Amino acid sequence: MKNLSTSTFLLLALLLAAASLEARLQSCNPSGKIRGINPPPGQCNRENDSDCCKVGELYTTYKCSPPVSGSTKAVLTINSFQKVALSTGWYSGGSRCLNNIKISGNGKSVIAMVVDECDSTMGCDEDHDYQPPCPNNIVDASKAVWKALGVSEDNWGDLDITWSDA
């Protein structure tokens, strides 16, 4: 009986170690850093309270995003165009472009179309309006999405959500 308990314990430990290794392999580690520069006067897009790069500050970049599941955790941010942009890893080289995703937050859900990438690999330059790289866990959505989720305007900005392919 004692041997059975030891065998069961060893099997359980082996399974936990394998699950931990798989979780690490699926994680998304930073791919580099970008040093902030001083944007030319009036060149940083501050719409919707966006941040501008700061001189000398290091910004983390990512080529990946956390694994997508049926209920992927993310942060909802607000953009100035229609529909949705996803962090680089989730945008997946455009494979989700023009596809719908389901966004859930604030006790509600909405279906929205992905139309762009929120670049997690680059930033602090003219092409990116002198804004820092996008974090790797962002769903950047239009005001219409925020309204559909029933979030009051004074709470727009960052919201913990889940999303999935629709």
Backbone hydrogen bonds, N-H to C=O, Kabsch-Sander energy under -0.5 kcal/mol:
donor,donor_aa,acceptor,acceptor_aa,energy
5,S,1,M,-1.8
6,T,2,K,-2.1
7,S,3,N,-2.7
8,T,4,L,-2.6
9,F,5,S,-2.4
10,L,6,T,-2.6
11,L,7,S,-2.4
12,L,8,T,-2.5
13,A,9,F,-2.6
14,L,10,L,-2.4
15,L,11,L,-2.4
16,L,12,L,-2.4
17,A,13,A,-2.2
18,A,14,L,-2.2
19,A,15,L,-2.3
20,S,16,L,-2.3
21,L,17,A,-2.4
22,E,18,A,-2.4
23,A,19,A,-2.3
24,R,20,S,-2.1
25,L,21,L,-2.3
26,Q,22,E,-1.7
27,S,23,A,-0.6
27,S,24,R,-0.8
29,N,27,S,-0.6
31,S,61,T,-2.9
32,G,61,T,-1.1
34,I,59,Y,-2.4
36,G,34,I,-0.5
36,G,57,E,-3.5
43,Q,40,P,-2.3
45,N,129,D,-1.6
46,R,44,C,-0.8
49,D,46,R,-1.1
50,S,47,E,-0.9
53,C,130,Y,-2.7
56,G,36,G,-2.6
57,E,54,K,-1.6
59,Y,34,I,-3.0
61,T,32,G,-2.4
62,Y,120,S,-2.8
72,T,69,S,-0.6
72,T,163,W,-2.6
74,A,161,I,-2.2
75,V,137,N,-2.7
76,L,159,L,-3.4
77,T,139,V,-2.2
79,N,141,A,-2.3
84,V,113,M,-2.0
85,A,140,D,-2.4
86,L,116,D,-1.8
87,S,138,I,-1.8
88,T,118,C,-1.0
90,W,87,S,-0.5
91,Y,87,S,-2.6
92,S,88,T,-1.6
93,G,88,T,-0.6
94,G,91,Y,-1.0
95,S,92,S,-1.7
96,R,91,Y,-1.4
97,C,94,G,-1.2
98,L,114,V,-3.6
99,N,96,R,-2.1
101,I,112,A,-2.8
102,K,164,S,-3.0
103,I,101,I,-0.6
103,I,110,V,-3.0
104,S,162,T,-3.2
105,G,108,K,-2.5
108,K,105,G,-2.0
110,V,103,I,-2.2
112,A,101,I,-2.4
114,V,99,N,-2.9
115,V,84,V,-3.3
116,D,84,V,-1.3
118,C,86,L,-3.2
119,D,117,E,-0.9
124,C,131,Q,-3.1
128,H,125,D,-1.0
129,D,126,E,-1.8
130,Y,125,D,-2.9
131,Q,128,H,-2.1
134,C,119,D,-3.2
138,I,135,P,-0.6
139,V,75,V,-2.3
140,D,85,A,-3.0
140,D,138,I,-0.5
141,A,77,T,-3.1
141,A,139,V,-0.7
142,S,83,K,-1.5
145,V,142,S,-0.6
146,W,142,S,-1.6
147,K,143,K,-2.6
148,A,144,A,-2.5
149,L,145,V,-1.8
150,G,147,K,-1.7
151,V,146,W,-2.1
152,S,150,G,-0.5
155,N,152,S,-2.7
156,W,153,E,-1.5
159,L,76,L,-1.3
161,I,74,A,-2.5
162,T,104,S,-2.2
163,W,72,T,-1.8
164,S,102,K,-1.7
166,A,100,N,-2.1
